[in-house]
Amino acid sequence: MSEEEAMVDLNQEQSERAFLREKYLRILSKIENNVAEIEMRDNIHVTACVKSIHPDGTKVFVSNATASTMGFMRYVVIKLPNIKTMAYSIRFR
């Protein structure tokens, strides 16, 4: 492979990564302030409004949470390793 071909491959790869990164960031922005159904590892089901996700991806900050075993909680921080699944209803405009 020539140096020119390697440069074209590198530019293609960078473009693809930029595209995927942009889509990922758009999805993250749509997740905020949407209701999520969260299934925890200890079989606790939580319905809550997702406020944000910590930049390092280790925590999810939610509000108005209703948990199957703990009732209503105004604000909750959920550690990502404790989450089995999160389901959203997102409306894209």
All heavy atoms as an XYZ file, in Angstrom:
750
protein
N       0.847     -1.164      0.000
C       0.000      0.000      0.000
C       0.902      1.238      0.000
O       1.804      1.367      0.804
C      -0.893     -0.007      1.246
C      -1.769      1.210      1.360
S      -2.802      1.261      2.845
C      -3.978     -0.008      2.518
N       0.615      2.145     -0.913
C       1.413      3.356     -1.008
C       1.039      4.322      0.107
O       0.019      4.176      0.782
C       1.206      4.032     -2.367
O      -0.073      4.621     -2.419
N       1.866      5.319      0.282
C       1.615      6.328      1.317
C       0.327      7.092      1.020
O      -0.439      7.415      1.928
C       2.799      7.290      1.391
C       2.723      8.233      2.559
C       3.982      9.076      2.686
O       5.077      8.547      2.488
O       3.826     10.267      2.991
N       0.059      7.337     -0.245
C      -1.160      8.063     -0.641
C      -2.408      7.230     -0.327
O      -3.402      7.755      0.175
C      -1.117      8.386     -2.129
C      -2.239      9.287     -2.581
C      -2.079      9.691     -4.035
O      -0.992     10.157     -4.410
O      -3.064      9.518     -4.768
N      -2.359      5.939     -0.611
C      -3.492      5.061     -0.302
C      -3.727      4.967      1.203
O      -4.869      4.953      1.665
C      -3.250      3.667     -0.878
C      -3.324      3.602     -2.383
C      -2.899      2.236     -2.918
O      -2.051      1.580     -2.289
O      -3.451      1.857     -3.958
N      -2.628      4.910      1.963
C      -2.745      4.856      3.419
C      -3.397      6.128      3.949
O      -4.219      6.084      4.871
C      -1.375      4.656      4.057
N      -3.057      7.280      3.359
C      -3.636      8.550      3.776
C      -5.136      8.598      3.459
O      -5.936      9.079      4.269
C      -2.913      9.709      3.100
C      -3.232     11.027      3.701
S      -2.758     11.039      5.432
C      -1.987     12.591      5.521
N      -5.532      8.072      2.299
C      -6.944      8.025      1.917
C      -7.705      7.134      2.901
O      -8.792      7.490      3.360
C      -7.118      7.538      0.465
C      -8.567      7.216      0.162
C      -6.574      8.570     -0.512
N      -7.136      5.971      3.244
C      -7.772      5.066      4.209
C      -7.923      5.729      5.576
O      -8.956      5.604      6.222
C      -6.968      3.773      4.354
C      -7.125      2.856      3.157
O      -8.042      3.081      2.341
O      -6.318      1.910      3.042
N      -6.895      6.454      6.002
C      -6.938      7.141      7.290
C      -8.020      8.220      7.282
O      -8.795      8.334      8.230
C      -5.578      7.753      7.621
C      -5.488      8.520      8.939
C      -5.789      7.599     10.120
C      -4.122      9.155      9.082
N      -8.115      8.994      6.218
C      -9.141     10.035      6.111
C     -10.537      9.421      6.106
O     -11.457      9.963      6.719
C      -8.935     10.889      4.857
C      -7.748     11.816      4.988
O      -7.309     12.126      6.088
N      -7.211     12.243      3.858
N     -10.704      8.296      5.414
C     -11.998      7.602      5.378
C     -12.376      7.127      6.777
O     -13.507      7.301      7.218
C     -11.926      6.413      4.406
C     -13.165      5.564      4.358
C     -14.313      6.256      3.640
O     -14.095      7.161      2.851
N     -15.516      5.833      3.926
N     -11.428      6.540      7.474
C     -11.679      6.047      8.829
C     -12.031      7.200      9.772
O     -12.964      7.093     10.575
C     -10.451      5.304      9.357
C     -10.657      4.698     10.729
C      -9.439      3.929     11.221
O      -8.643      3.457     10.390
O      -9.305      3.819     12.447
N     -11.313      8.320      9.664
C     -11.605      9.478     10.506
C     -12.992     10.037     10.213
O     -13.716     10.430     11.135
C     -10.538     10.559     10.317
C      -9.216     10.200     10.951
C      -8.139     11.226     10.657
O      -8.224     11.992      9.706
N      -7.106     11.235     11.491
N     -13.381     10.066      8.956
C     -14.720     10.549      8.588
C     -15.806      9.642      9.159
O     -16.823     10.127      9.665
C     -14.859     10.624      7.065
O     -14.014     11.592      6.530
N     -15.595      8.342      9.064
C     -16.566      7.396      9.616
C     -16.679      7.535     11.128
O     -17.791      7.523     11.678
C     -16.172      5.965      9.241
C     -16.346      5.670      7.763
C     -15.754      4.334      7.345
O     -15.177      3.619      8.201
O     -15.854      4.014      6.143
N     -15.558      7.701     11.810
C     -15.588      7.878     13.260
C     -16.285      9.180     13.647
O     -17.052      9.224     14.604
C     -14.177      7.857     13.835
C     -13.577      6.481     13.869
C     -12.216      6.497     14.501
N     -11.661      5.170     14.502
C     -10.587      4.835     15.184
N      -9.941      5.733     15.897
N     -10.136      3.599     15.131
N     -16.034     10.242     12.909
C     -16.685     11.526     13.186
C     -18.194     11.402     13.011
O     -18.968     11.936     13.813
C     -16.124     12.606     12.279
N     -18.625     10.693     11.982
C     -20.050     10.482     11.733
C     -20.689      9.723     12.892
O     -21.732     10.116     13.411
C     -20.236      9.718     10.419
C     -21.658      9.336     10.139
C     -22.571     10.277      9.687
C     -22.082      8.029     10.333
C     -23.892      9.916      9.440
C     -23.396      7.667     10.087
C     -24.296      8.616      9.633
N     -20.049      8.634     13.325
C     -20.581      7.832     14.429
C     -20.588      8.620     15.734
O     -21.539      8.545     16.514
C     -19.777      6.545     14.599
C     -19.949      5.519     13.483
C     -18.982      4.358     13.687
C     -21.375      5.031     13.410
N     -19.536      9.402     15.977
C     -19.465     10.214     17.189
C     -20.596     11.251     17.216
O     -21.252     11.457     18.229
C     -18.099     10.903     17.273
C     -17.873     11.692     18.523
C     -16.425     12.194     18.683
N     -15.765     12.593     17.468
C     -14.811     11.893     16.837
N     -14.418     10.732     17.321
N     -14.250     12.340     15.746
N     -20.861     11.879     16.070
C     -21.941     12.861     15.989
C     -23.294     12.209     16.262
O     -24.116     12.748     17.008
C     -21.953     13.532     14.619
C     -23.040     14.574     14.496
C     -23.063     15.252     13.148
O     -22.106     15.103     12.364
O     -24.066     15.930     12.876
N     -23.543     11.028     15.675
C     -24.809     10.322     15.920
C     -24.941      9.949     17.395
O     -26.011     10.084     17.987
C     -24.909      9.080     15.040
C     -25.179      9.402     13.583
C     -25.532      8.182     12.801
C     -26.876      7.691     13.065
N     -27.987      8.163     12.300
N     -23.857      9.486     17.996
C     -23.861      9.110     19.410
C     -24.200     10.324     20.281
O     -25.042     10.246     21.178
C     -22.496      8.533     19.792
C     -22.331      8.245     21.254
C     -22.991      7.183     21.857
C     -21.517      9.044     22.042
C     -22.844      6.916     23.206
C     -21.365      8.787     23.393
C     -22.024      7.725     23.965
O     -21.877      7.480     25.299
N     -23.572     11.461     20.011
C     -23.824     12.660     20.804
C     -25.249     13.171     20.606
O     -25.878     13.658     21.549
C     -22.804     13.745     20.464
C     -21.379     13.437     20.909
C     -20.416     14.499     20.391
C     -21.287     13.305     22.415
N     -25.793     13.040     19.407
C     -27.189     13.438     19.170
C     -28.144     12.557     19.977
O     -29.119     13.034     20.551
C     -27.536     13.350     17.692
C     -26.985     14.481     16.880
C     -27.395     14.308     15.423
N     -26.726     15.244     14.597
C     -27.272     16.390     14.174
N     -28.497     16.699     14.512
N     -26.594     17.206     13.408
N     -27.868     11.263     20.023
C     -28.708     10.350     20.798
C     -28.621     10.690     22.277
O     -29.637     10.729     22.967
C     -28.327      8.883     20.526
C     -28.766      8.505     19.118
C     -28.932      7.951     21.555
C     -28.261      7.178     18.638
N     -27.412     10.954     22.780
C     -27.274     11.326     24.187
C     -28.067     12.586     24.508
O     -28.704     12.676     25.552
C     -25.801     11.551     24.551
C     -24.965     10.326     24.819
C     -23.547     10.728     25.209
C     -25.567      9.451     25.891
N     -28.060     13.554     23.606
C     -28.811     14.786     23.861
C     -30.313     14.534     23.851
O     -31.067     15.207     24.556
C     -28.439     15.869     22.849
O     -28.940     15.568     21.570
N     -30.781     13.570     23.076
C     -32.205     13.233     23.043
C     -32.634     12.433     24.266
O     -33.784     12.475     24.669
C     -32.553     12.435     21.780
C     -32.342     13.189     20.511
C     -33.349     14.291     20.380
C     -33.178     15.001     19.057
N     -34.053     16.145     18.929
N     -31.710     11.694     24.863
C     -32.024     10.887     26.033
C     -32.373     11.770     27.224
O     -33.281     11.464     27.991
C     -30.836      9.956     26.378
C     -30.763      8.818     25.376
C     -30.943      9.418     27.792
C     -29.530      7.959     25.522
N     -31.673     12.895     27.369
C     -31.902     13.766     28.512
C     -33.330     14.296     28.513
O     -33.880     14.648     27.479
C     -30.899     14.915     28.507
C     -29.488     14.440     28.765
C     -28.465     15.543     28.733
O     -28.804     16.698     28.425
O     -27.299     15.243     29.008
N     -33.923     14.323     29.695
C     -35.292     14.795     29.929
C     -36.350     13.906     29.285
O     -37.456     14.360     29.005
C     -35.458     16.251     29.492
C     -34.593     17.167     30.313
O     -34.566     17.070     31.535
N     -33.863     18.044     29.658
N     -36.024     12.650     29.057
C     -36.987     11.670     28.581
C     -37.163     10.580     29.628
O     -36.236     10.251     30.366
C     -36.518     11.022     27.266
C     -36.879     11.860     26.077
O     -38.045     11.979     25.746
N     -35.879     12.453     25.444
N     -38.346     10.025     29.668
C     -38.643      8.956     30.623
C     -37.990      7.659     30.156
O     -38.018      7.330     28.970
C     -40.168      8.767     30.771
C     -40.490      7.567     31.646
C     -40.785     10.038     31.349
N     -37.414      6.961     31.108
C     -36.766      5.681     30.819
C     -37.300      4.610     31.760
O     -37.620      4.890     32.915
C     -35.256      5.783     30.975
N     -37.389      3.418     31.244
C     -37.695      2.232     32.043
C     -36.357      1.549     32.288
O     -35.690      1.136     31.345
C     -38.635      1.297     31.281
C     -39.959      1.912     30.911
C     -40.869      2.109     32.105
O     -40.797      1.305     33.047
O     -41.643      3.080     32.086
N     -35.960      1.454     33.551
C     -34.640      0.931     33.901
C     -34.816     -0.371     34.679
O     -35.537     -0.418     35.676
C     -33.856      1.949     34.752
C     -33.741      3.284     33.993
C     -32.485      1.396     35.123
C     -33.255      4.424     34.835
N     -34.153     -1.403     34.220
C     -34.150     -2.696     34.917
C     -32.783     -2.844     35.583
O     -31.757     -2.821     34.917
C     -34.395     -3.828     33.928
C     -34.687     -5.159     34.571
C     -36.009     -5.182     35.323
O     -36.979     -4.547     34.883
O     -36.060     -5.822     36.380
N     -32.806     -2.964     36.911
C     -31.560     -3.054     37.668
C     -31.129     -4.514     37.822
O     -31.935     -5.423     37.690
C     -31.757     -2.426     39.048
C     -32.331     -1.031     39.028
S     -31.146      0.204     38.552
C     -30.153      0.246     40.013
N     -29.868     -4.720     38.148
C     -29.318     -6.065     38.312
C     -29.988     -6.840     39.451
O     -30.092     -8.046     39.398
C     -27.818     -5.999     38.570
C     -27.052     -5.526     37.373
C     -25.771     -6.313     37.214
N     -25.096     -5.883     36.001
C     -25.253     -6.453     34.822
N     -26.063     -7.478     34.700
N     -24.610     -6.019     33.762
N     -30.444     -6.151     40.483
C     -31.080     -6.839     41.615
C     -32.592     -6.941     41.425
O     -33.342     -7.000     42.397
C     -30.733     -6.154     42.934
C     -30.896     -4.640     42.863
O     -31.335     -4.129     41.819
O     -30.577     -3.973     43.857
N     -33.044     -6.974     40.152
C     -34.460     -7.134     39.770
C     -35.364     -6.009     40.274
O     -36.536     -6.232     40.541
C     -34.995     -8.496     40.196
C     -34.326     -9.608     39.425
O     -34.024     -9.462     38.249
N     -34.069    -10.717     40.090
N     -34.810     -4.813     40.420
C     -35.608     -3.633     40.750
C     -35.923     -2.924     39.444
O     -35.044     -2.693     38.621
C     -34.846     -2.693     41.706
C     -34.625     -3.387     43.047
C     -35.608     -1.385     41.901
C     -33.745     -2.608     43.997
N     -37.192     -2.595     39.270
C     -37.635     -1.878     38.077
C     -37.835     -0.414     38.450
O     -38.511     -0.110     39.427
C     -38.940     -2.483     37.548
C     -39.447     -1.797     36.340
N     -38.925     -2.010     35.089
C     -40.413     -0.860     36.190
C     -39.556     -1.247     34.224
N     -40.473     -0.538     34.872
N     -37.235      0.501     37.671
C     -37.321      1.935     37.947
C     -37.861      2.643     36.712
O     -37.415      2.393     35.595
C     -35.930      2.522     38.304
C     -36.020      4.020     38.559
C     -35.337      1.807     39.502
N     -38.822      3.533     36.920
C     -39.291      4.436     35.874
C     -38.893      5.836     36.312
O     -39.219      6.249     37.435
C     -40.828      4.358     35.721
O     -41.183      3.013     35.414
C     -41.303      5.268     34.612
N     -38.154      6.559     35.456
C     -37.643      7.871     35.861
C     -37.348      8.731     34.641
O     -37.205      8.233     33.528
C     -36.373      7.696     36.684
N     -37.219     10.028     34.900
C     -36.808     10.979     33.871
C     -35.288     11.108     33.924
O     -34.730     11.496     34.954
C     -37.469     12.336     34.122
S     -37.021     13.573     32.905
N     -34.617     10.784     32.839
C     -33.156     10.862     32.791
C     -32.758     12.321     32.642
O     -33.172     13.001     31.710
C     -32.591     10.025     31.630
C     -31.085     10.203     31.525
C     -32.941      8.566     31.817
N     -31.964     12.813     33.590
C     -31.517     14.196     33.544
C     -30.182     14.317     32.826
O     -29.975     15.225     32.043
C     -31.409     14.792     34.952
C     -32.734     14.829     35.697
C     -33.868     15.366     34.851
C     -34.052     16.847     34.959
N     -35.123     17.363     34.113
N     -29.263     13.412     33.099
C     -27.971     13.437     32.409
C     -27.210     12.143     32.689
O     -27.570     11.370     33.570
C     -27.127     14.644     32.831
O     -26.758     14.531     34.177
N     -26.161     11.982     31.920
C     -25.245     10.861     32.107
C     -23.882     11.464     32.393
O     -23.454     12.396     31.707
C     -25.194      9.967     30.855
C     -26.579      9.356     30.615
C     -24.145      8.868     31.010
C     -26.703      8.584     29.330
N     -23.226     10.976     33.423
C     -21.915     11.513     33.800
C     -20.962     11.410     32.604
O     -21.006     10.423     31.864
C     -21.369     10.737     35.001
C     -20.208     11.399     35.655
N     -18.936     11.276     35.181
C     -20.146     12.219     36.735
C     -18.115     11.972     35.944
N     -18.827     12.553     36.901
N     -20.122     12.425     32.408
C     -19.211     12.407     31.246
C     -18.347     11.155     31.128
O     -18.030     10.728     30.025
C     -18.329     13.646     31.459
C     -19.182     14.571     32.264
C     -20.012     13.679     33.152
N     -17.982     10.555     32.255
C     -17.168      9.335     32.162
C     -18.026      8.082     31.979
O     -17.516      6.970     31.890
C     -16.225      9.190     33.355
C     -16.925      8.952     34.678
O     -18.157      8.764     34.692
O     -16.237      8.951     35.707
N     -19.360      8.266     31.929
C     -20.263      7.159     31.640
C     -20.491      6.189     32.777
O     -21.013      5.103     32.568
N     -20.153      6.582     34.002
C     -20.281      5.644     35.118
C     -21.573      5.804     35.906
O     -21.922      4.929     36.686
C     -19.108      5.793     36.105
O     -19.100      7.145     36.590
C     -17.790      5.458     35.436
N     -22.281      6.924     35.704
C     -23.495      7.193     36.474
C     -24.569      7.804     35.596
O     -24.274      8.521     34.639
C     -23.194      8.162     37.614
C     -22.177      7.679     38.609
C     -21.845      8.776     39.599
C     -20.560      8.526     40.308
N     -19.378      8.882     39.549
N     -25.827      7.534     35.966
C     -26.980      8.145     35.304
C     -27.724      8.924     36.381
O     -28.032      8.383     37.452
C     -27.908      7.074     34.685
C     -29.122      7.709     34.065
C     -27.154      6.248     33.660
N     -27.991     10.188     36.123
C     -28.719     11.039     37.054
C     -30.167     11.107     36.599
O     -30.441     11.469     35.459
C     -28.104     12.439     37.088
C     -26.644     12.430     37.457
C     -25.664     12.409     36.483
C     -26.256     12.427     38.789
C     -24.313     12.394     36.813
C     -24.909     12.408     39.135
C     -23.942     12.388     38.147
N     -31.104     10.735     37.493
C     -32.522     10.712     37.150
C     -33.327     11.489     38.182
O     -32.875     11.725     39.308
C     -33.062      9.270     37.030
C     -32.316      8.488     35.967
C     -33.004      8.541     38.353
N     -34.538     11.882     37.776
C     -35.454     12.547     38.706
C     -36.815     11.890     38.620
O     -37.112     11.164     37.672
C     -35.557     14.036     38.380
O     -36.172     14.224     37.129
N     -37.637     12.158     39.633
C     -38.995     11.622     39.696
C     -39.019     10.118     39.456
O     -39.785      9.609     38.634
C     -39.911     12.354     38.715
C     -39.972     13.836     39.004
O     -39.899     14.252     40.152
N     -40.081     14.640     37.971
N     -38.186      9.429     40.183
C     -38.047      7.978     40.019
C     -39.061      7.229     40.871
O     -39.308      7.574     42.019
C     -36.636      7.547     40.409
N     -39.638      6.215     40.266
C     -40.513      5.301     40.985
C     -39.895      3.912     40.865
O     -39.763      3.381     39.763
C     -41.931      5.294     40.392
O     -42.429      6.626     40.394
C     -42.854      4.423     41.219
N     -39.500      3.358     42.003
C     -38.859      2.043     42.019
C     -39.832      1.009     42.570
O     -40.627      1.303     43.463
C     -37.598      2.080     42.870
N     -39.728     -0.207     42.053
C     -40.639     -1.277     42.454
C     -40.531     -1.622     43.938
O     -41.504     -2.063     44.544
C     -40.390     -2.523     41.605
O     -39.045     -2.951     41.732
N     -39.377     -1.403     44.549
C     -39.207     -1.774     45.959
C     -39.068     -0.583     46.894
O     -39.222     -0.742     48.099
C     -37.957     -2.657     46.137
O     -36.823     -1.926     45.673
C     -38.091     -3.949     45.395
N     -38.780      0.617     46.348
C     -38.504      1.767     47.216
C     -39.499      2.909     47.070
O     -39.385      3.906     47.754
C     -37.097      2.283     46.943
C     -36.020      1.303     47.324
S     -34.403      1.882     46.854
C     -34.187      1.016     45.317
N     -40.450      2.815     46.159
C     -41.420      3.882     45.982
C     -40.859      5.072     45.224
O     -39.975      4.935     44.383
N     -41.346      6.274     45.540
C     -40.980      7.484     44.816
C     -39.735      8.135     45.408
O     -39.596      8.238     46.630
C     -42.137      8.492     44.864
C     -41.828      9.779     44.169
C     -41.918      9.873     42.787
C     -41.427     10.891     44.891
C     -41.623     11.068     42.136
C     -41.131     12.085     44.251
C     -41.232     12.173     42.870
N     -38.841      8.582     44.533
C     -37.644      9.320     44.941
C     -37.483     10.512     44.001
O     -37.545     10.347     42.779
C     -36.413      8.416     44.876
C     -36.456      7.278     45.876
S     -35.254      5.998     45.507
C     -36.074      5.163     44.159
N     -37.268     11.697     44.560
C     -37.180     12.921     43.749
C     -35.937     12.899     42.851
O     -36.032     13.194     41.677
C     -37.172     14.141     44.675
C     -37.150     15.440     43.972
C     -38.542     15.841     43.526
N     -38.468     17.164     42.943
C     -38.986     17.473     41.780
N     -39.642     16.581     41.096
N     -38.876     18.666     41.304
N     -34.769     12.628     43.389
C     -33.521     12.569     42.620
C     -32.743     11.320     43.000
O     -32.652     10.984     44.177
C     -32.644     13.795     42.886
C     -33.279     15.083     42.437
C     -33.880     15.939     43.343
C     -33.289     15.434     41.091
C     -34.476     17.121     42.926
C     -33.882     16.604     40.662
C     -34.473     17.444     41.592
O     -35.063     18.605     41.166
N     -32.158     10.666     41.991
C     -31.400      9.439     42.238
C     -30.185      9.416     41.309
O     -30.266      9.849     40.153
C     -32.260      8.182     41.953
C     -31.474      6.912     42.198
C     -33.525      8.192     42.779
N     -29.078      8.910     41.811
C     -27.894      8.639     40.998
C     -27.773      7.125     40.910
O     -27.700      6.441     41.928
C     -26.617      9.242     41.620
C     -25.407      8.883     40.784
C     -26.756     10.747     41.781
N     -27.785      6.611     39.689
C     -27.698      5.162     39.481
C     -26.350      4.847     38.846
O     -25.998      5.418     37.807
C     -28.839      4.662     38.578
C     -30.204      5.046     39.176
C     -28.733      3.147     38.388
C     -31.374      4.734     38.256
N     -25.616      3.941     39.458
C     -24.325      3.521     38.896
C     -24.581      2.615     37.696
O     -25.388      1.692     37.762
C     -23.495      2.791     39.942
C     -23.077      3.670     41.092
C     -22.299      2.864     42.101
C     -21.915      3.723     43.279
N     -21.217      2.949     44.305
N     -23.888      2.877     36.611
C     -24.097      2.128     35.378
C     -23.899      0.620     35.529
O     -24.674     -0.144     34.951
C     -23.205      2.681     34.269
C     -23.806      2.643     32.880
C     -25.126      3.378     32.818
C     -22.849      3.214     31.885
N     -22.918      0.147     36.311
C     -22.776     -1.315     36.459
C     -23.996     -1.989     37.090
O     -24.173     -3.197     36.956
C     -21.548     -1.468     37.360
C     -20.783     -0.216     37.182
C     -21.802      0.861     36.950
N     -24.859     -1.222     37.779
C     -26.052     -1.791     38.408
C     -27.235     -1.885     37.452
O     -28.278     -2.420     37.810
C     -26.457     -0.966     39.627
C     -25.429     -1.034     40.728
O     -24.679     -1.995     40.824
N     -25.369     -0.009     41.540
N     -27.096     -1.354     36.245
C     -28.189     -1.328     35.279
C     -28.056     -2.483     34.297
O     -27.004     -2.673     33.692
C     -28.207      0.011     34.514
C     -28.461      1.169     35.485
C     -29.247     -0.010     33.412
C     -28.332      2.535     34.851
N     -29.154     -3.252     34.143
C     -29.184     -4.305     33.119
C     -29.636     -3.719     31.790
O     -28.999     -3.930     30.771
C     -30.122     -5.445     33.533
C     -29.554     -6.339     34.581
C     -30.246     -7.687     34.725
C     -31.725     -7.652     34.869
N     -32.308     -8.935     35.295
N     -30.771     -3.001     31.800
C     -31.295     -2.418     30.569
C     -31.928     -1.055     30.851
O     -32.390     -0.805     31.973
C     -32.377     -3.304     29.914
O     -33.472     -3.430     30.816
C     -31.842     -4.668     29.545
N     -31.922     -0.213     29.830
C     -32.631      1.070     29.862
C     -33.398      1.187     28.553
O     -32.821      1.051     27.483
C     -31.660      2.239     29.987
C     -30.966      2.331     31.328
S     -29.784      3.676     31.424
C     -30.861      5.085     31.498
N     -34.700      1.441     28.645
C     -35.529      1.579     27.448
C     -36.127      2.985     27.428
O     -36.623      3.478     28.439
C     -36.627      0.528     27.456
N     -36.076      3.611     26.257
C     -36.535      4.979     26.093
C     -37.617      5.054     25.014
O     -37.637      4.252     24.099
C     -35.403      5.895     25.611
C     -34.252      5.987     26.546
C     -33.178      5.114     26.455
C     -34.221      6.967     27.525
C     -32.096      5.208     27.310
C     -33.150      7.068     28.386
C     -32.099      6.203     28.272
O     -31.041      6.293     29.130
N     -38.428      6.091     25.132
C     -39.332      6.481     24.048
C     -38.852      7.853     23.601
O     -39.118      8.853     24.270
C     -40.781      6.567     24.527
O     -41.237      5.302     24.892
N     -38.106      7.895     22.523
C     -37.503      9.140     22.055
C     -38.180      9.572     20.770
O     -38.348      8.775     19.836
C     -35.994      8.958     21.796
C     -35.296      8.535     23.091
C     -35.384     10.244     21.271
C     -33.849      8.184     22.913
N     -38.572     10.847     20.730
C     -39.152     11.413     19.515
C     -38.101     12.252     18.817
O     -37.638     13.245     19.367
C     -40.363     12.277     19.870
C     -41.531     11.467     20.338
C     -42.713     12.377     20.640
N     -43.469     11.769     21.712
C     -43.393     12.131     22.986
N     -42.641     13.126     23.354
N     -44.102     11.507     23.899
N     -37.694     11.844     17.627
C     -36.744     12.626     16.841
C     -37.511     13.582     15.964
O     -38.520     13.232     15.376
C     -35.877     11.701     15.974
C     -34.895     10.915     16.775
C     -35.185      9.617     17.152
C     -33.695     11.472     17.182
C     -34.289      8.882     17.913
C     -32.792     10.753     17.936
C     -33.092      9.449     18.298
N     -37.037     14.801     15.903
C     -37.711     15.821     15.078
C     -36.888     16.162     13.885
O     -35.758     16.099     13.809
C     -37.963     17.077     15.900
C     -38.913     16.786     17.028
C     -39.040     17.946     17.915
N     -39.678     17.449     19.134
C     -40.078     18.196     20.093
N     -39.930     19.474     20.035
N     -40.644     17.683     21.145
